[in-house]
Amino acid sequence: MKLKFTKMHGAGNDFIVIDAIHQHIDFTPAQWQQLADRRFGIGADQMLVVEKPQADGVDFRYRIYNADGGEVEQCGNGARAFVKFVTDKGLTSKRAIKVETMSGIIEPMLEADGRITVDMGAPILAPAAVPFDAAGLSSAVMGDDALWPLEINGKSAWISVISMGNPHAVQVVDDSEAAPVLIDGPLIENHPRFPKRVNAGFMQIVDRHQIKLRVFERGAGETLACGTGACAAVVAGIRRGLLESPVKVRTHGGELSIAWAGSGQPVMLTGPAVSVFEGEIEIAAS
Ligand SMILES: N[C@@H](CCC[C@H](N)C(=O)O)C(=O)O
């Protein structure tokens, strides 16, 4: 079968975006992996599938697949790409759009300057939400947060365990460039304490309103930016008393802005979304 797609990115986190309102999509994990493959396919960190909504009062449903073919709950940079896609394709004329995702409804909004702000909902600070296998671990609980000691590669790191709909394990490092993201990232992602695996964030505090962030993403490896990772890092930094909202997040792929008014409040993520090219690809049966 032939598939029409748009290649997009949000701060360098790249996506294959697919209109599944006008095309029938039913791919196996192996077919998603083929599309995401940077040598044998199109290449992407995630695939975003735009569908008709299932719930009332919602404009669209969008589904997210990691490069490894697994379907996941949430993608912040993807939410912005989604808005640009449905706007450019004339699928909506609304500027504020209600979208169903696997982890609930989010509300992205197209700003006058072309950037997109996404109301990502309130972070879930309890580690049970990640989920995290806490058996046998002692914890230092800060309010309703959990800061967990995690053994990685013979070292103990303090990890903030936060769900933005999808799971994040964030640690503070002195120098994000020198941090062992490619060595410790996969160990954290697959650590037995995270039964559903996790996105591993390495955050350097620059000042109270600015961080540098690298994220080793579950199912995709290190990406140039991770929107939900940026939200989780800022929430972790604010909860630890290191940051104040709003916070500029510097990633290898560009800048994201995060605002969070505190417990129970939604995290607002602002950043760019760019279309790179359109194409059509023959999908091999699998
Ligand atoms: N790049 C994303 C997050 C994509 C999903 C993540 N890898 C997961 O498995 O939870 C973002 O911008 O948030």
The ligand as a Gaussian input file, in Angstrom:
#p B3LYP/6-31G(d) Opt

LIG

0 1
 N        9.361000      13.352000      21.967000
 C        8.292000      13.373000      22.832000
 C        7.936000      12.187000      23.671000
 C        7.648000      10.936000      22.822000
 C        7.247000       9.716000      23.620000
 C        8.315000       9.212000      24.547000
 N        9.486000       8.729000      23.834000
 C        7.748000       8.081000      25.425000
 O        8.009000       6.902000      25.138000
 O        7.047000       8.380000      26.394000
 C        7.904000      14.715000      23.390000
 O        8.196000      15.717000      22.722000
 O        7.251000      14.783000      24.422000

